[in-house]
Amino acid sequence: MPAPAALLREARRRAGLSQRQLAHRARTAQSVVARIERGQTSPSWDTLARLLAAAGFAIHTELDPRSSPRSHMLDDVARILALPAERRLDEVRNVNRFVYAARVASAAPLDLERLITTLAQHRMRFVLVGALAARLHGFPRVTTAADITPASDPENLARLAAALRELQARVYTESVPEGLPFDCSAQALARADLWNLVTAAGRLDLAFVPSGTGGYDDLARGAVRFKVYGTDLLAARLEDIIRSKEAAGRPQDRQDVVLMREMLKRRPR
């Protein structure tokens, strides 16, 4: 899904409206439209939906990018990277609030601030991986779940279990989006390499050994540190995200890799 700025610009262009005309229809100030389109502010979904409706459009979310990187998606990378790290994640949060309000009323949207700060408060060692980690590197696709690779030593698993209990974690299934109860203990978590969870702060997937990697120690060596929500967050470097997605080989992963490799080519040397 395009970022709000690109989405609004395209809707206004197709409707043949000036910023002033769109603002008048939506009963808001032209400066609001201008700031959103320049990427200077991330609108609430109520505001974005109202502006799009004024242009004659409704929002339809799409989680899969096209099979080849489109120029507007690559152009959005620079805009995302110009934002503070926290703002990059805030855009993901705003998308999730809208998607879950519209489609999954029984489950909580992804609240990254609550999720990340809760894990940090429990002094949990983990690396953010997947599309959300890639977002911090400028990746334009929005995801509806956070993926982390925790350290698997007993002490860290105990801290993880405590954090998950605080977040009211349950096992996620498509048929029961609000989740199923499970034994949220360090011993139980150690029995599987992958856990798909839903929490009071949204979807959280635990991948102790992501495809193509050796797990936490492997990823932490090259991880990039970002300051978000008052805490230091380790995110897998883009090269390691690509390595994992190539090994997983799912259709979504293959599409992501095409775009991520283009991002690497465009990085300043």
Sequence and secondary structure as in RCSB ss.txt:
>XXXX:A:sequence
MPAPAALLREARRRAGLSQRQLAHRARTAQSVVARIERGQTSPSWDTLARLLAAAGFAIHTELDPRSSPRSHMLD
DVARILALPAERRLDEVRNVNRFVYAARVASAAPLDLERLITTLAQHRMRFVLVGALAARLHGFPRVTTAADITP
ASDPENLARLAAALRELQARVYTESVPEGLPFDCSAQALARADLWNLVTAAGRLDLAFVPSGTGGYDDLARGAVR
FKVYGTDLLAARLEDIIRSKEAAGRPQDRQDVVLMREMLKRRPR
>XXXX:A:secstr
   HHHHHHHHHHHHT  HHHHHHHHTS HHHHHHHHTTSS   HHHHHHHHHHTT       S  SS  HHHHH
HHHHHHTS HHHHHHHHHHHHHHHHHHH TTS    HHHHHHHHHHTT  EEEEHHHHHHHTT     SEEEEEE
  SHHHHHHHHHHHHHTT EE  SS TT B    SHHHHTT SEEEEEETTEEEEEESS TTS  HHHHHHH EE
EEETTEEEEE  HHHHHHHHHHH  HHHHHHHHHHHHHHHHS  
